[in-house]
């Protein structure tokens, strides 16, 4: 079984038909085998709910929280999608992934470093459209896929 850990932009592309990367995300997803697992973490679950209910992200297609939960629930109905609990030793891996930024302000990288640590500790391949995140993942020896 192969596990993939999509970041928020990939989950949004798979969940919102008008998303700019929707076609690429679905082409990638359709190309996976039946034993592939897509992984949600609590972080990506909350992020999807937050973005689906945010007018800056959704514009006039903004969802209510109830409708956003329905989107998430539809993912949970797919046998290839799972919510993974946070790995026990994630804190140490998270600290390690933030180490390259220890001498500078790094607010934009904190969430990305968490995603890297979660992916590595869950033995999942990170899936992202973010080239900078993909580069950081490679530098930190985290498997990564760009669905293009």
N, C-alpha and C positions, 0 to 999 in steps of 0.2 A: 504494500500500500504506500502511495506517495502522498505526503501532506504538503499543502500549500497554504501560506499565511498571507492573504491579501491585505494590503494597507487600505486606509479609508478611501482613497481615490479610486481604487479598483472596486471596492464594494459599492461605491456610489455609481461607478460606470456600469456595473452589473445590475444596479437597482433602479436607475433613473434613465428611461429611454432616450431623453434628450441630451444626456451627458456627452461631452465631446469625444470621450474615449469608449463610448458604449460598444461600437462595432468591434474594436480591437479586443476589448475585454471579453465579449461573448465569443468571438472567434477563438480566442485562447481557451476559454472554458469549454467550449464544444470539442476542442481538440484533445481534451483529457480523457483518460481511460475511466471505465466504470468504477475502478477501485481507488480513484483519486479522492482525497479529502480536502475540502476547503475549511480552514480553521478561523473561527471567531475567537477573540479574547474578550475579556470584559471591556478593555480599552477600545477595541474596534466596534464592539456592540454599542457602547455608549456614544462613540463618535458617529456611527451611522444614524442613531436616533437623533443626535444633536444636529447633524447636518441636514437631515431630511426635514427638520422642523425649523430651519434657519433661513430667513428670507434672503440673506446675502448669498447663500449657496444655492437656493432653490428658486429665487425670484417669485414669479406669480404661481409657480407649481408647488409652493410650500405646503407641507403636510401638517396635520394636527399630530399630536403625540400618539393618539390612538391609531391613526393611519400609519405612522412610522413603525409602531409595534407590529402592525399587520404585515408590513414589508419584511421586517425581521422574522416574524413568525413564518412567513412563506419560505424564507431561506431554511429555517429549522425543519420544515417539512421535507426538504430534499435530503435523502439519505447520505449524500456526499458532503453535507455541511454539518459541522460540529462546533459547539462552544467548548473550548478547552479551559480548564481551570489553570490558574497561574502556577507554573512549576515551583516547587518548594525552594529551590536555590536561585530563583530569578533575581533576587536583590543583588547578589554578588556579580552576576552576569550583567545586570543593568549598570552597576557602578563601573564595571570594566569597560562597557561600551561607551560610557560618557568620558572616560579617561582622556581621550584626545582633546577634549574641550575644557579640561579642568582649569586652564589658565586664562579663560576668556568667557565673556557672556555667551551663553549658548542656548537661549530659550527656544529658538526654532529647532534645535537638534534634540532636545530632551525627549519629546515624544517619539522621534525617529529612533533614537538609541533604545528606547523601551521596546519598540517593534523589533529591532535587531536582536535584542537579548531574548525576547519571547520566542522569536522564530528559531534561534539557535538552540535554546533550551527545550523547545518542543520538537526539535528535529524536523522542522518544516522549512520549506523554501519560501522566502519572502517574495511576494509578487507586488510590483510597483510600476508606475509610469514615471516616477521621480528619478531622473538621471543622477542627481546628486546623492540621493539615498541609495541607489543601486551601487554607485561608486564607493560610498562608505561601507556598504554591506560587503563588497568584495575585499576592501582593505581589512575588514574585521573578520574575514573568513566565514561569512554567512552566505549560504547559497541564495541566489537571487535570480528572478526571471522578470524580464520586461515583456509584457504581453503585446507585442507589435508584430 
